[in-house]
Amino acid sequence: MDATTEREILRIRREGISTGLDILAREVLFTIVVNGVEVVTLSASPHDPDDLAVGFLYSEGIIDSSEGLGKVKFSKASNTATVEIDGLPEGKLFGPGERIGDSGCGGVPSVAGKKAAKLKALPDGPVTDPGEILQIYHAFQNESALFKSTGGVHSAGLAGDNGLEIMAEDIARHNAVDRVFGRALLKDVPTEGKMLLTSGRISRGLIMKAARLGVPMVLSRSAPMDLAIEVAEKLNVTVIGFVRGARMNIYSVPARVAGAEGIMR
């Protein structure tokens, strides 16, 4: 499905008022059903439903691999992705009162997210040069085609030694991250030891998604939340915000940035 639509608008400029067409990001209510159980309904972009459905299940810890994962069936009429997973352990799906709500841009604490204490701290390393971090993030921003055309979506990416490997966009920042992880799983791209890049603010939920899949660095041009930093320190995740131009702020675990170790107290 198309991720954008056009709408006639009025433009007011110094020269006067004129009519024209503007490109808008589309938004749908996207429902994921697993083994007949309705798991979640998200406000989301309508494109690439497989990436979003699989990525949500993967990043929330409902599935740990592609084993037993059947083909995603998508209904355009209801914007519903139906997923069959063979051998899904009992208790992986949500019980009464645990159903996740609309993730939106602010995010909603999930059942998997409430189990943050069970996540293990990531191992130390790798160490990356600050110049390489800036270069990778700038390349990521240049790939944000949907944002450039609409100004109304968030971007997320996965980067490794060879630069930017996966790029995804959605109206919600959590969804964009889920799309990245879904594409990684479906294309057998490892996530361990990589960098997660996002255009939006860094929340506790994003840190846990990254840690759950072995991603030790989270980068954004925006700010992190205080609880995100607390969780990042416990899970040994490096958080870097305000990556803009030739500058960045390191909020946690600076040892992964060359030259930064030992400076912070």
N, C-alpha and C positions, 0 to 999 in steps of 0.2 A: 504494500500500500504506500501511496505517496506520503512523504513526511511533511509536505508543505501544501498550502493552498493560496489562492489569490483573492483579494478583496479590494473593491473600489473605496478610496478614501479621499478626504480633502487635505491638501497640503497648504499650510500657511507659511509664507516666506516673506522676506522684505519686499519682494517684487509683487506680492499679492497672493490671492487664493486660486488654487487650481485643483482639478481632479486628476486622479491617477490610480494605478494599481500597486498594491503593496503585497509582498510575500509574507505569509504568516506561517508559523510552525503549527502543525496540527496536533491536537490533543484528544486522546480517547481514554475511556475506562477499560483497562486491559486486565482480564481475569485469567488466572492460571489454575487449572484443575489437574490434580495428580491422582491417578488411580481412582477416579470418580469423586474425589474430595476437593471441594473448592478451597484453595489455599490462600489466595490473596487477590485483591483487586487494586491495581495501580493506576494513577494518572500517568500516562506515558505517550510517547510518540508511537505511531502505528507501524513503522517499518521494521523489518527483520525480526519478526516475533520469536523465531527460534532462539536467537541470541539472548533476548531478554528473558524468556521463560527458563531456559537452561541456566543462564547466568544467575538468576535470582535463586534458583534451587541450589546451585553450587556455592555461591557466596554466603548463603544462609546456613550451610551445613546440612541441608536435607539430603543432598547427594555428595559423595566424596570423589566420584569418578564417573566416567561414561558407561561403566559396566551396568548392564541391565536396562540402559536408557533406550526407550523406543523412539520412533519418529514423532516429532511434535506435530499435532494436527491443529490447524488454525482456522477458526470460523470468522470470516470477515463480517458476517452479519451481526455477530454478538461480540466481536473482538475478544474471543476466548481461545486460549491455547490449552489444548488437552494433551497431557503427557502420561504415558504408561511406563512404569519403572518396575521391572521384574526384580523380585527379591528385596524390595525395600523393607528394611527392618521395622518392626513394630515400634512405634514411639517417635519415628522420624517426622511424621506429619503432626500437625497441631491438634491438641485436644480441645474440649469445650472451653470457650472463653479465651483461647490463645490465638485466635485468628488474627493475622496481621492486617492492619488498615492501610489506607493510602499512604505511600511513602513520600510522595510529593518532593519538594526540594528540601524541606526541613527534616524529613525522615521521621519514622515512627519506630520506637524500640520494638524489636522483633523477639520472638521466642528464642531463636538462636542467639540473638544479641544479649539476652538476659543471662546467657551462660558464658559470659566473658571470662569469668574466673576460671573456667575449665580450659581456656586457651593457653597454650604453652608459649613462653617467651621465645622469640626467634634467635637463632645463633648470630654471633657477631659477623660483620662483613656483609657484602664486599665494600671496599673503599673506592670512592669516585671523586675525580677532580672537579672542583667548582665550575671550571670552564665547560667541562663536558655536560654537567647538569644544566647549565644555562643553554647550551647548544641544543640539547635534547628537548628542553621545554619550549624553546622558540620554534623548533621544527614542529612540535605538537600543535602549537597555536596556529601555525601556518596551514595546518591540515583541517582546520575547523570549518569546513565548507558550509554546513548547515547553519552554523552560527553567523557566518559572514552574510548569508542570504536573508536570514530572518532576525538575527539579534535576540532570539527568544529561546535558546537551548543551552544546555551544558555539554561539555566535552569531557571525555576520559580517554586515557591511553595506557598502554603497557610498553615499557621500554627496557632494553637489555644492552648487552655489549655491542650489538649491531644497530643501536639506535631505536627509533620508534617501530614497534612490531605490530601493534593493534591499536586502532582508533575507533571510537564510537561516540555518538551524540544522542541526546534525548532531552525532553523538556525538564526532566528531573535529574539531579546530579547522582543520586543513588542508582537510578536506572541506567545511566550512562556507564557507571562502574560495573554494574551487573552485566551489561551488554559486552563489555570488554572481557570479563571472566567467562561468559558464555561462549564467546567466539574462541577464546583460548582453549576451552575444553573441547569444543566441537572440532577444532583444527589441530588438536594435540600439541598446542604450544605450552611449554612449561611456564609456570608463574613464579616458581621459587627463585629468590635472589634478584628479582626484577624491581623496577620502579613503577609505581602507580601514579599517573598524572591526572589531575582533575582541574577544571576551571572554576569550581565552586569552593565554598568554605569547607574546611576539614572537620568532620564531626566524629564523635565516638564510634558511630556505626561504620563509617568508612575505614577507620583504623582497624576495627575488628574484622571486617571483610578482608582487608589486606593481610592481616596476621594469620587469619584462618587459612589463606592460600599461599602462605610463605613469602609474601611480598614485604621486604624490610624497609622500603623508602616510599614515602607519600609526598608528592609535590603539588603545589597549587600557586596560582597567582593571587589567591585570596588568603583569608586569615583562618587559622585553626581555632576551635573552641577550647576552653580550659579543660573540660572533661576529656576531650580528645587527647590532649597532651598527657594527662594523668594516665590514661589507658596506654598510650604509646610508650611511656616510660616503663610501665609494668611489662609490656609485651616486647620491649626492645625494638621498637619501630622508630626510624628517623623521620621526623616531620619537618618539612621545609615549606614555608609560606612566603607570600609576596615575592614570587619569582618574576621579576620585571626588569627589563633592560639588562643591566650588568650587576644586579643586586639580588639578594635573597636573605631571608631570616631563618635560622636553624633553631627549632624549638625543643627538640629532644634528640638524644643519642647522636651527638655531633661526630663521633668517631668514624662514621661512614663517609664523612666529607674530608678529603685530604687537606691537611693543614689546620683543621678545626679541633682536633682532639686535644684535650687538656686545657683549653681556654675557658670553657664554661665551668662554673663551680659545681 
